[in-house]
Amino acid sequence: MPTPTKGPRLGGSPAHEKHLLSNLARALFEHGRITTTEAKAKRLRPYAERLITFAKRGDLHARRQVLSLVRDKDVVGHLFAEIGPRYVNRPGGYTRIVKVEPRKGDNAPMAIIELVEALTVAQTAVGEAERARGTKFAKDDKAAALSGDTGTDEAPASDDTSDDATEAKVEAAEAKADAAEAKAEAAEAKADAAEAKAEAAEAKADDAEKA
């Protein structure tokens, strides 16, 4: 989790800063992304990620700790029911900060802070396969070094078998990832069609009002 930035506090007092961060976190959990100043976004990031870590735990004590900071029960319920389980496979880094154009008027640096997408099942499977392959190779090398073997007829066969199994696992994970990507593209196409249909209906309604 990123450490809080050092420097002047936000707002006019510690209590003001506490309520400011609470309101920013509530808006982030409710809408998924918000636009604010760069200083507020950097200060909000560790605050919000700590609350998401509580939501991943999901117990009563964690819920009460979050409620002591964010008073909106509906937002806290959404945090524990949907946002927390979404990142069960992600060890951290739940938010992303993207810098945007400065604010008109005072030229304050602005940024968008948003919740990142959760790791898909395919991405998790690929990561586990890669970690398993690295762990297997490390164990084999360590065992060979301890035994003093420089290479026998049986060892290469075992390595080939493990390599084939690992490659098959990786290929299966990649195929699953391709299927998930195709499904996502189909959903996007369906959403585009629905949006076009809605625009056509709006245009028809406008024409009817003009008539």
C-alpha positions in Angstrom: 0.0 0.0 0.0 1.4 3.4 -0.9 2.5 5.6 2.0 0.7 8.9 2.7 2.4 12.0 1.3 4.1 14.3 3.8 3.3 18.0 3.9 0.6 20.4 4.8 -2.7 18.8 5.7 -5.8 19.0 3.5 -8.4 21.5 4.8 -8.1 23.8 7.7 -7.9 21.3 10.6 -7.3 17.6 11.3 -11.0 17.1 11.7 -11.6 18.8 8.3 -9.0 16.6 6.6 -10.6 13.5 8.2 -14.1 14.4 6.9 -12.6 15.4 3.5 -10.9 12.0 3.0 -14.0 10.2 4.2 -16.2 12.0 1.6 -13.7 11.4 -1.2 -13.5 7.7 -0.3 -17.3 7.4 -0.2 -17.6 9.1 -3.7 -14.8 6.8 -5.1 -16.6 3.6 -3.8 -20.0 4.8 -5.0 -18.9 5.9 -8.6 -15.8 3.9 -9.2 -13.8 6.9 -10.3 -13.7 10.6 -9.4 -11.8 13.7 -10.6 -10.1 15.8 -8.0 -6.8 17.6 -7.4 -3.6 15.7 -7.7 -2.8 16.3 -4.0 -6.1 15.0 -2.8 -5.8 12.0 -5.1 -2.4 11.1 -3.8 -3.6 11.5 -0.2 -6.8 9.5 -0.9 -5.1 6.5 -2.5 -3.6 4.8 0.7 -6.7 5.8 2.6 -9.1 4.0 0.1 -6.8 1.0 -0.3 -6.7 0.4 3.4 -10.5 0.4 3.5 -10.6 -2.1 0.6 -8.2 -4.4 2.5 -10.7 -4.3 5.4 -13.5 -5.2 3.0 -11.4 -8.2 1.7 -11.4 -9.5 5.3 -15.2 -9.2 5.5 -15.6 -9.9 9.2 -17.7 -7.9 11.6 -14.7 -6.1 13.2 -13.5 -4.9 9.8 -16.9 -3.6 8.9 -17.1 -1.6 12.1 -13.7 -0.2 11.5 -14.8 1.0 8.1 -18.0 2.4 9.4 -16.1 4.5 11.9 -14.5 6.2 8.9 -17.2 6.1 6.3 -20.6 6.8 7.8 -22.7 5.9 4.7 -24.0 2.3 5.4 -25.1 1.8 1.8 -21.6 2.6 0.5 -20.0 0.4 3.1 -22.4 -2.4 2.2 -21.5 -2.0 -1.5 -17.8 -2.0 -0.5 -18.0 -5.3 1.4 -20.5 -7.0 -0.9 -18.9 -6.2 -4.3 -15.7 -4.2 -4.2 -13.9 -6.3 -1.6 -14.6 -9.8 -3.1 -13.6 -8.4 -6.5 -10.0 -8.0 -5.4 -9.7 -11.3 -3.5 -6.9 -12.4 -5.9 -5.1 -9.1 -6.0 -2.5 -8.5 -3.2 -2.7 -4.7 -3.5 -2.8 -1.8 -5.9 -6.6 -1.4 -6.1 -6.6 2.2 -7.4 -5.0 4.1 -10.3 -4.2 7.8 -10.6 -4.2 9.4 -14.0 -3.1 13.0 -14.5 -5.4 15.2 -16.6 -5.4 18.8 -17.7 -5.1 21.5 -15.1 -8.3 23.1 -13.7 -9.4 26.2 -15.5 -9.3 29.3 -13.4 -6.6 28.6 -10.8 -4.5 26.1 -13.0 -4.5 23.5 -10.2 -3.1 20.1 -11.2 -6.0 17.7 -11.6 -6.1 13.9 -11.6 -8.5 11.0 -12.0 -8.4 8.3 -9.3 -10.3 5.1 -10.1 -10.6 1.5 -9.1 -8.7 -0.9 -11.3 -10.2 -3.9 -12.9 -10.0 -7.1 -10.9 -7.8 -10.0 -12.1 -9.7 -12.4 -14.3 -9.7 -16.1 -13.8 -7.6 -16.6 -16.8 -5.0 -14.0 -15.7 -4.9 -15.6 -12.3 -4.4 -19.1 -13.9 -1.6 -17.8 -16.1 0.1 -16.2 -13.1 -0.2 -19.4 -11.0 1.2 -21.5 -13.9 4.2 -19.2 -14.3 4.8 -19.2 -10.5 4.5 -23.0 -10.5 7.0 -23.3 -13.3 9.5 -21.1 -11.6 9.1 -22.9 -8.4 9.5 -26.3 -10.1 12.7 -25.3 -11.8 14.1 -23.7 -8.7 13.5 -26.9 -6.7 15.0 -29.1 -9.4 18.1 -27.0 -9.6 18.5 -26.9 -5.8 18.1 -30.7 -5.6 20.6 -31.3 -8.3 23.1 -29.0 -6.7 22.7 -30.8 -3.3 23.0 -34.3 -4.7 25.9 -33.4 -6.9 24.4 -34.9 -10.1 25.8 -33.5 -13.3 23.1 -35.1 -15.4 21.7 -38.7 -15.7 19.4 -40.5 -18.1 16.4 -40.2 -15.7 16.6 -36.6 -14.8 16.1 -35.2 -18.4 13.0 -37.4 -18.8 11.5 -36.0 -15.6 12.4 -32.4 -16.7 10.8 -33.0 -20.1 7.6 -34.4 -18.5 7.4 -31.4 -16.1 8.0 -29.0 -19.0 5.3 -30.6 -21.1 2.8 -30.5 -18.2 3.6 -26.9 -17.5 3.4 -25.9 -21.2 0.0 -27.6 -21.4 -1.2 -25.8 -18.4 -0.1 -22.4 -19.8 -1.7 -23.2 -23.1 -5.0 -24.0 -21.4 -4.8 -20.8 -19.4 -4.1 -18.8 -22.6 -7.1 -20.5 -24.4 -9.3 -19.6 -21.4 -8.0 -16.0 -21.5 -8.8 -15.8 -25.3 -12.3 -17.1 -24.6 -12.9 -14.5 -21.9 -11.6 -11.8 -24.2 -14.0 -12.9 -27.0 -16.8 -12.9 -24.5 -15.9 -9.4 -23.4 -15.8 -8.2 -27.0 -19.3 -9.7 -27.6 -20.6 -7.9 -24.6 -19.1 -4.6 -25.8 -20.7 -5.1 -29.3 -24.0 -5.8 -27.6 -23.7 -2.6 -25.5 -22.8 -0.6 -28.6 -25.9 -1.9 -30.4 -28.1 -1.0 -27.4 -26.6 2.5 -27.3 -27.2 3.0 -31.0 -30.8 1.8 -30.6 -31.3 4.3 -27.7 -29.9 7.1 -29.8 -32.2 6.2 -32.7 -35.2 6.2 -30.3 -34.1 9.7 -28.9 -33.8 11.0 -32.5 -37.3 9.7 -33.3 -38.7 11.3 -30.2 -37.1 14.6 -31.1 -38.6 14.4 -34.6 -42.0 13.7 -33.0 -41.7 16.7 -30.7 -40.8 19.0 -33.6 -43.7 17.7 -35.7 
